[in-house]
């Protein structure tokens, strides 16, 4: 049931992982729409919901390396199957639980585990193994575009569900979609027994130790922290920020988040494509520097629906375009045997940043009544990440001793 007799084609893998990523990332990007209705229904401040989202992102990252290890060792199919079940359970949990402590913990653990098993880290290994080396960066770009398409597709769907059937019923519908669409896709991700005969054979401990001692890997870890801080703060708090500033029409926030997803389809695809031709480190640095510029201009310009849409389109081009480049560097330096695990380790840093971005947004707003400080931190971190990525060495490691697996 879980093992295939032959390796699936790249087209099959990209289509199946595309559906999984579309749902996983699309649903997740819409969680900001529930902040106000859930907080109002339960009498909570924004800090409670923000803490739940922060813990969710942290647990997503914490589970990530282990989900990656499992995918590398036992196959992607099993991991995605577990993730779909956990994701659906977490959505139902968010609909029914009213105790703030239980809501925060359950949301964090169930959705966090679900995302760790269905998002980039878990599926990067099978993509890296199936794609030829010359197409690997492009393939990662396609998977990034699929997640962005999910954001573009699901933003208006989620908002309309909340408006039409209520926020609780919207969660039930999304849970059903996750189960009905993700689970069938897992059967297209079956691989033969993973022997990993390509390249030096390492144990998990050896691969982890090699990566942690590598300066370029640590630079990627730092850069991904910044990426997580910026995108999750914006994704969760932008709807509330716009309402606070006088743009009360919820369709503006919906359109903004949808535009981010739409333009990141383009950004992720071309980031992956350019990553096969140009140094990935320079592309990454350019993305982080550009984010700081775009955020600064957004804050300085008069706030109108048009300026929001321009900001969303600009951010969309550089939203998750870091993913194919980062995964491409990891695969290029270390190979693909432990690809999912190493991608999960780097992504854990992304999620620590996500935790701080979304939590600090709620924490500082509750105390200061403003998001200004968090916007400023995002700008400064973008400059730092741009500088940190410049000295990365993308050349493959030369291992003098080959060990048996």
Backbone torsions as a table, in degrees:
resi	resn	phi	psi	omega
1	UNK	NA	-39.7	-172.4
2	UNK	-97.3	-17.5	-176.9
3	UNK	-110.7	144.1	178.1
4	UNK	-104.1	161.6	178.6
5	UNK	-85.1	-18.9	178.5
6	UNK	-145.2	158.9	-178.8
7	UNK	-68.7	133.8	178.5
8	UNK	-67.3	156.3	179.6
9	UNK	-72.9	159.6	178.3
10	UNK	-60.8	-39.8	179.7
11	UNK	-61.6	-43.9	179.1
12	UNK	-62.5	-45.2	-179.7
13	UNK	-62.8	-44.2	-179.1
14	UNK	-65.7	-37.5	178.3
15	UNK	-68.0	-45.7	-177.6
16	UNK	-67.8	-47.4	178.2
17	UNK	-66.6	-28.9	177.4
18	UNK	-62.6	-43.2	177.4
19	UNK	-64.5	-44.1	-180.0
20	UNK	-61.6	-47.7	-179.4
21	UNK	-67.4	-36.2	178.5
22	UNK	-58.1	-45.5	179.5
23	UNK	-73.8	-48.1	-176.0
24	UNK	-58.3	-50.8	-176.6
25	UNK	-80.5	-32.6	179.4
26	UNK	-64.2	-47.7	178.6
27	UNK	-63.5	-45.0	-176.1
28	UNK	-62.3	-38.1	-178.0
29	UNK	-68.2	-17.0	-179.4
30	UNK	-91.6	1.9	-175.5
31	UNK	-61.6	-23.5	177.7
32	UNK	-60.8	-26.4	-179.8
33	UNK	-68.0	-21.4	-178.6
34	UNK	-90.8	-7.2	-175.0
35	UNK	-57.5	-52.3	-175.9
36	UNK	-73.2	-46.3	-179.9
37	UNK	-63.6	-39.6	179.0
38	UNK	-68.5	-43.1	180.0
39	UNK	-62.5	-42.6	-179.8
40	UNK	-67.9	-41.4	-177.9
41	UNK	-65.2	-33.4	-175.9
42	UNK	-103.4	-1.4	179.9
43	UNK	71.0	31.9	-179.9
44	UNK	-98.4	159.4	167.1
45	UNK	-81.7	170.5	178.0
46	UNK	-64.8	-21.2	-177.2
47	UNK	-64.6	-35.5	-179.0
48	UNK	-64.7	-50.2	179.7
49	UNK	-65.4	-38.3	178.4
50	UNK	-62.4	-38.9	179.1
51	UNK	-65.7	-38.3	177.7
52	UNK	-62.7	-43.9	178.7
53	UNK	-67.8	-35.6	178.6
54	UNK	-65.3	-45.4	179.3
55	UNK	-64.8	-37.9	176.9
56	UNK	-57.2	-46.2	179.6
57	UNK	-66.9	-38.3	179.0
58	UNK	-65.9	-44.0	-179.9
59	UNK	-69.1	-34.1	173.3
60	UNK	-54.9	-46.4	178.5
61	UNK	-69.9	-40.0	-177.8
62	UNK	-66.2	-39.1	177.7
63	UNK	-75.2	-20.3	-172.2
64	UNK	-54.5	-51.8	-179.9
65	UNK	-60.3	-35.4	-179.1
66	UNK	-73.4	-38.6	174.3
67	UNK	-62.8	-38.7	177.4
68	UNK	-65.0	-43.4	176.8
69	UNK	-58.3	-44.9	-179.0
70	UNK	-64.3	-40.5	179.3
71	UNK	-65.5	-40.0	178.6
72	UNK	-67.0	-34.0	-174.5
73	UNK	-92.2	-43.3	-172.1
74	UNK	-109.1	-7.1	178.7
75	UNK	105.7	148.0	-176.6
76	UNK	-67.4	-32.2	-176.2
77	UNK	-56.3	-49.8	-177.1
78	UNK	-61.4	-42.3	-176.1
79	UNK	-66.5	-45.5	-179.6
80	UNK	-65.1	-36.1	178.3
81	UNK	-61.6	-46.8	176.9
82	UNK	-61.1	-41.3	-178.9
83	UNK	-63.1	-41.7	179.9
84	UNK	-62.0	-42.5	179.6
85	UNK	-65.4	-43.3	-179.8
86	UNK	-67.2	-40.4	179.9
87	UNK	-60.4	-49.0	-179.6
88	UNK	-62.0	-40.9	178.5
89	UNK	-62.8	-38.7	179.2
90	UNK	-66.0	-38.2	178.3
91	UNK	-65.1	-40.9	177.1
92	UNK	-65.5	-39.3	177.7
93	UNK	-57.9	-44.9	-178.9
94	UNK	-63.8	-27.0	-178.9
95	UNK	-78.7	-30.1	-168.4
96	UNK	-110.7	-21.7	-173.5
97	UNK	-87.2	130.1	-178.7
98	UNK	-113.5	-13.0	175.6
99	UNK	-74.7	126.1	-173.7
100	UNK	-62.0	-38.4	-179.6
101	UNK	-67.1	-47.0	178.9
102	UNK	-64.8	-37.5	178.5
103	UNK	-61.0	-46.6	-178.5
104	UNK	-63.4	-48.4	-175.9
105	UNK	-67.6	-48.6	-177.5
106	UNK	-64.2	-43.2	177.7
107	UNK	-61.1	-45.3	-178.3
108	UNK	-61.5	-47.0	-174.3
109	UNK	-75.2	-49.9	-173.3
110	UNK	-70.5	-49.3	179.2
111	UNK	-69.6	-37.7	178.5
112	UNK	-60.5	-45.5	177.3
113	UNK	-65.1	-41.6	-179.9
114	UNK	-60.0	-44.3	179.9
115	UNK	-68.7	-37.8	-179.3
116	UNK	-63.3	-26.3	-177.5
117	UNK	-97.6	-5.7	-176.3
118	UNK	-127.1	-5.8	-175.8
119	UNK	-101.8	-159.3	-166.9
120	UNK	-54.8	-49.9	-174.3
121	UNK	-59.0	-43.3	-175.7
122	UNK	-68.5	-33.4	-175.8
123	UNK	-98.1	-8.1	-177.0
124	UNK	-65.4	-33.4	-177.6
125	UNK	-63.4	-47.9	-178.4
126	UNK	-67.3	-34.9	176.4
127	UNK	-64.6	-45.5	179.8
128	UNK	-63.9	-34.9	-179.2
129	UNK	-74.0	-36.2	-175.6
130	UNK	-82.4	-36.5	-176.1
131	UNK	-75.8	135.8	171.8
132	UNK	-60.8	153.1	-176.1
133	UNK	-54.2	-39.3	-177.0
134	UNK	-72.0	-17.3	179.3
135	UNK	-108.4	3.4	-171.2
136	UNK	-64.8	-47.3	-179.8
137	UNK	-62.1	-41.0	177.2
138	UNK	-61.7	-43.1	-179.6
139	UNK	-63.3	-41.2	175.9
140	UNK	-63.3	-35.2	176.8
141	UNK	-64.3	-39.0	177.0
142	UNK	-62.6	-42.8	179.9
143	UNK	-65.9	-37.4	175.5
144	UNK	-64.2	-38.4	177.7
145	UNK	-64.4	-36.1	178.9
146	UNK	-63.4	-42.3	178.4
147	UNK	-64.6	-36.3	178.9
148	UNK	-69.9	-37.2	175.4
149	UNK	-61.1	-36.7	177.1
150	UNK	-60.8	-42.3	178.0
151	UNK	-63.3	-45.4	179.3
152	UNK	-62.2	-42.1	-177.7
153	UNK	-72.5	-43.9	-169.2
154	UNK	-84.2	-22.6	-179.2
155	UNK	-56.4	-57.0	179.2
156	UNK	-66.2	-32.5	178.5
157	UNK	-62.0	-46.6	-178.1
158	UNK	-66.4	-42.5	178.6
159	UNK	-62.8	-42.2	179.1
160	UNK	-66.8	-37.5	176.9
161	UNK	-62.1	-43.9	179.6
162	UNK	-62.0	-43.0	-178.6
163	UNK	-69.3	-37.7	-172.5
164	UNK	-84.0	-41.1	-173.1
165	UNK	-123.9	1.6	178.8
166	UNK	94.2	155.5	-173.2
167	UNK	-67.5	-32.5	179.7
168	UNK	-70.0	-48.5	-180.0
169	UNK	-64.0	-30.4	177.1
170	UNK	-60.8	-39.3	177.1
171	UNK	-63.0	-40.3	-179.7
172	UNK	-63.5	-41.4	179.9
173	UNK	-64.6	-42.8	-179.8
174	UNK	-65.6	-38.9	177.8
175	UNK	-61.2	-41.0	178.4
176	UNK	-64.9	-40.0	178.1
177	UNK	-61.8	-42.6	179.7
178	UNK	-59.1	-46.4	-178.2
179	UNK	-68.7	-43.5	-173.3
180	UNK	-74.9	-26.5	-177.8
181	UNK	-103.0	-37.8	-177.4
182	UNK	-72.2	-45.9	-172.6
183	UNK	-60.2	-44.6	177.2
184	UNK	-61.1	-30.8	-179.7
185	UNK	-67.6	-25.7	-178.0
186	UNK	-62.2	-29.3	-177.5
187	UNK	-70.6	-16.9	175.8
188	UNK	-89.2	-0.7	-179.3
189	UNK	-108.6	17.4	177.1
190	UNK	-74.7	137.6	178.5
191	UNK	-122.8	158.5	168.6
192	UNK	-62.9	167.4	176.5
193	UNK	-50.1	128.9	-172.9
194	UNK	-79.8	100.4	-178.5
195	UNK	-92.8	-24.6	177.5
196	UNK	55.6	53.8	-179.3
197	UNK	-79.2	-4.1	-176.1
198	UNK	-88.9	110.0	173.0
199	UNK	90.0	-175.4	-177.5
200	UNK	-59.6	137.1	-179.1
201	UNK	-95.4	124.3	-177.5
202	UNK	-130.0	153.6	169.5
203	UNK	-80.2	168.7	177.9
204	UNK	-60.3	-43.4	-178.3
205	UNK	-63.7	-42.0	179.4
206	UNK	-64.2	-42.9	-179.9
207	UNK	-64.9	-41.1	179.7
208	UNK	-65.7	-45.4	179.6
209	UNK	-62.0	-40.6	179.0
210	UNK	-61.5	-42.5	-178.6
211	UNK	-68.2	-45.2	-177.1
212	UNK	-63.1	-30.1	179.2
213	UNK	-83.3	-5.5	-176.3
214	UNK	-91.5	123.0	-175.4
215	UNK	-62.5	-40.1	-178.8
216	UNK	-64.5	-37.5	177.1
217	UNK	-62.2	-41.6	179.5
218	UNK	-66.6	-34.8	175.8
219	UNK	-63.6	-39.7	176.4
220	UNK	-62.5	-39.0	178.8
221	UNK	-60.2	-45.0	-179.7
222	UNK	-65.0	-45.7	-179.6
223	UNK	-61.7	-40.1	-178.5
224	UNK	-68.9	-29.3	174.1
225	UNK	-57.3	-46.5	-179.2
226	UNK	-64.9	-42.6	178.8
227	UNK	-56.1	-47.4	-179.6
228	UNK	-62.8	-43.5	-180.0
229	UNK	-57.6	-46.8	-174.0
230	UNK	-70.9	-51.8	-170.4
231	UNK	-71.0	-34.5	-178.0
232	UNK	-78.4	-36.4	173.9
233	UNK	-58.1	-47.9	-179.1
234	UNK	-66.9	-45.7	-176.4
235	UNK	-61.1	-39.1	-177.0
236	UNK	-85.8	-40.8	-170.4
237	UNK	-98.0	-11.4	-178.2
238	UNK	-59.7	-44.2	178.4
239	UNK	-57.7	-43.6	179.2
240	UNK	-68.4	-38.0	179.0
241	UNK	-60.5	-44.6	-179.2
242	UNK	-64.5	-40.9	179.0
243	UNK	-64.9	-40.9	178.1
244	UNK	-61.5	-33.1	-177.3
245	UNK	-88.2	7.5	173.8
246	UNK	102.4	-2.2	176.3
247	UNK	-95.1	85.6	-173.2
248	UNK	-84.1	-12.7	-179.9
249	UNK	-69.9	112.7	-176.7
250	UNK	-63.2	-20.8	-179.3
251	UNK	-66.0	-24.6	178.2
252	UNK	-67.1	-45.1	178.3
253	UNK	-65.5	-39.9	178.3
254	UNK	-61.1	-47.5	-180.0
255	UNK	-63.6	-38.8	-179.9
256	UNK	-62.1	-48.1	-179.5
257	UNK	-67.7	-33.9	176.5
258	UNK	-67.6	-38.9	177.8
259	UNK	-65.0	-37.2	175.4
260	UNK	-57.7	-46.8	179.0
261	UNK	-64.2	-42.9	-178.4
262	UNK	-62.4	-48.9	-176.5
263	UNK	-74.0	-22.8	177.1
264	UNK	-77.2	-17.4	169.4
265	UNK	-57.8	-46.2	178.4
266	UNK	-67.6	-46.8	-177.0
267	UNK	-61.6	-45.6	-178.9
268	UNK	-66.0	-42.7	-178.5
269	UNK	-62.0	-48.7	-176.5
270	UNK	-75.7	-26.3	172.7
271	UNK	-63.0	-44.7	176.9
272	UNK	-64.1	-40.8	-179.3
273	UNK	-67.0	-45.6	178.9
274	UNK	-67.1	-29.6	179.3
275	UNK	-64.1	-20.9	175.7
276	UNK	-82.1	-8.1	-176.2
277	UNK	-120.1	-32.8	-175.2
278	UNK	-116.7	159.9	176.5
279	UNK	-58.0	124.1	-176.0
280	UNK	-66.3	-31.8	-178.6
281	UNK	-63.3	-38.8	179.6
282	UNK	-69.6	-36.7	176.6
283	UNK	-65.0	-42.5	177.6
284	UNK	-61.7	-46.3	179.4
285	UNK	-59.6	-42.6	179.7
286	UNK	-61.4	-39.4	179.5
287	UNK	-62.3	-46.4	-177.6
288	UNK	-67.7	-41.5	176.5
289	UNK	-61.5	-42.6	-178.3
290	UNK	-64.8	-37.3	177.5
291	UNK	-58.3	-44.9	-179.4
292	UNK	-62.4	-38.8	178.8
293	UNK	-66.3	-45.6	-177.7
294	UNK	-63.6	-44.2	179.1
295	UNK	-63.1	-42.2	179.8
296	UNK	-60.9	-45.9	-180.0
297	UNK	-64.7	-37.4	178.3
298	UNK	-61.6	-42.7	-178.6
299	UNK	-72.7	-30.4	-178.1
300	UNK	-81.8	-29.3	-176.5
301	UNK	-77.4	153.5	173.1
302	UNK	-58.6	136.0	-175.3
303	UNK	-85.2	113.7	176.7
304	UNK	-137.1	164.1	174.4
305	UNK	-54.3	-37.8	179.9
306	UNK	-64.2	-44.4	180.0
307	UNK	-65.3	-32.8	176.6
308	UNK	-64.6	-42.8	-178.9
309	UNK	-67.4	-39.3	177.3
310	UNK	-63.7	-43.7	177.4
311	UNK	-60.0	-45.2	-178.3
312	UNK	-63.4	-42.4	179.6
313	UNK	-64.6	-43.0	-179.8
314	UNK	-65.6	-44.3	178.6
315	UNK	-66.6	-33.4	179.7
316	UNK	-60.7	-38.3	179.7
317	UNK	-62.0	-25.8	-176.5
318	UNK	-122.1	19.5	-172.4
319	UNK	-70.3	-67.7	177.8
320	UNK	-116.0	21.5	176.7
321	UNK	-69.6	-9.3	173.4
322	UNK	-70.8	-24.2	-172.1
323	UNK	-66.5	-54.5	-179.7
324	UNK	-62.5	-32.8	179.8
325	UNK	-70.6	-44.1	179.5
326	UNK	-64.9	-47.6	178.1
327	UNK	-64.0	-35.5	177.5
328	UNK	-64.0	-39.9	177.5
329	UNK	-65.6	-43.4	179.8
330	UNK	-59.8	-48.9	-179.7
331	UNK	-64.0	-37.8	-179.0
332	UNK	-67.7	-37.3	-178.0
333	UNK	-80.4	-46.3	-168.3
334	UNK	-107.8	-9.0	-175.0
335	UNK	86.0	-174.6	-170.8
336	UNK	-111.1	-1.4	-178.0
337	UNK	-58.9	-46.6	-179.0
338	UNK	-111.1	32.7	-174.4
339	UNK	-58.4	-49.6	-177.2
340	UNK	-63.0	-40.2	-179.5
341	UNK	-65.0	-48.4	-178.2
342	UNK	-66.6	-37.5	174.8
343	UNK	-63.2	-36.3	177.7
344	UNK	-66.6	-36.9	178.3
345	UNK	-64.8	-47.1	178.2
346	UNK	-63.2	-39.4	-178.5
347	UNK	-68.4	-25.9	174.9
348	UNK	-59.0	-40.8	176.3
349	UNK	-62.2	-41.4	175.9
350	UNK	-54.9	-41.7	-175.5
351	UNK	-79.1	-26.5	170.5
352	UNK	-63.2	-42.4	174.9
353	UNK	-62.8	-40.7	178.1
354	UNK	-61.2	-43.9	178.0
355	UNK	-56.2	-49.9	-177.6
356	UNK	-67.6	-38.7	-179.3
357	UNK	-63.4	-49.2	-177.2
358	UNK	-73.3	-38.1	-179.7
359	UNK	-70.1	-45.5	179.7
360	UNK	-62.1	-34.6	176.5
361	UNK	-58.1	-49.4	178.9
362	UNK	-69.9	-41.2	-177.3
363	UNK	-63.9	-49.7	-177.3
364	UNK	-72.2	-33.1	176.8
365	UNK	-66.0	-40.8	-179.4
366	UNK	-62.1	-29.5	-177.3
367	UNK	-97.9	-31.0	-176.0
368	UNK	-112.0	-14.1	-178.3
369	UNK	70.4	21.8	-176.1
370	UNK	-154.1	152.5	175.2
371	UNK	-100.2	6.3	-170.5
372	UNK	-57.6	-43.1	-177.0
373	UNK	-65.1	-40.6	-178.6
374	UNK	-67.8	-38.3	174.1
375	UNK	-58.5	-43.3	179.7
376	UNK	-63.8	-40.0	177.2
377	UNK	-62.7	-40.5	179.5
378	UNK	-60.4	-41.0	179.3
379	UNK	-64.8	-46.4	-178.8
380	UNK	-64.2	-41.1	179.4
381	UNK	-65.0	-35.1	178.4
382	UNK	-62.0	-41.2	177.1
383	UNK	-64.3	-43.4	179.4
384	UNK	-61.0	-44.8	-178.9
385	UNK	-65.4	-36.7	177.1
386	UNK	-60.0	-39.6	179.7
387	UNK	-72.6	-39.2	-175.9
388	UNK	-66.0	-33.7	-176.8
389	UNK	-77.7	-17.2	-175.8
390	UNK	-60.9	-41.9	-176.6
391	UNK	-85.6	10.9	-179.9
392	UNK	-62.1	136.4	176.0
393	UNK	-101.0	114.3	-174.6
394	UNK	-89.0	-3.4	-176.0
395	UNK	-66.9	143.0	178.5
396	UNK	-60.6	144.7	176.1
397	UNK	-68.4	141.9	174.6
398	UNK	-102.7	112.6	-177.9
399	UNK	-100.3	123.8	-174.6
400	UNK	-80.3	-23.7	-177.0
401	UNK	-123.2	124.9	176.6
402	UNK	-96.3	126.6	-178.6
403	UNK	-107.5	151.5	175.4
404	UNK	-70.6	149.6	-178.6
405	UNK	-66.6	NA	NA
